[in-house]
Amino acid sequence: MRNWKDQRRSNKTHASATDPQAKLMRKGDGQPAKLSYGAHVLMDNRHGLCAELEVTDATDAEHRVADRLLGRARRRRWPVRTVGADKGYCVREFIARCRQRRIRPHVAAAAAGRPEETRR
C-alpha cells in the first residue's frame, strides 16, 4: 500500500476501484477531496419543486450545467423568467446566456466584485 501523506492527489493519481468514472472533488477550501459526482438541481422557488435535475462529472463547472438546465426548462410548460443563484454563478458567460434567453439573473456578487455585465 502506498503512503500518500504530504503528497498532492489528482484525478490522474487516484481512481475508484468500484466506480472509475467518479472524480476527486472538494466542497470548499480546507476540505478533503473525495471521489464523487456533481448533482445539480433547478428548483421552482414558489413551490419548492424540482424542475430539472442533472448528475455530472464532479469537475463540470456549475454555471455551464445551470445553463443547460435552464435551456431545457425553457422548453417546458412553465417557462423560467428569473433565476436566483449564489456567487459561484457570478460569471459573465452565464449572466449573458440568461439575458439572451430573456431570463432575469439574480446572482450574488463574487468576493472580487461583479463582472461589468452584471451591473445594471
Secondary structure by P-SEA (a helix, b strand, c coil): cccccccccccccccccccccbbbbbcccccccccbbbbbbbcccccccccbbbbccccccaaaaaaaaaaaaaaccccccbbbbccccccaaaaaaaaaacbbbbcccccccccccccc
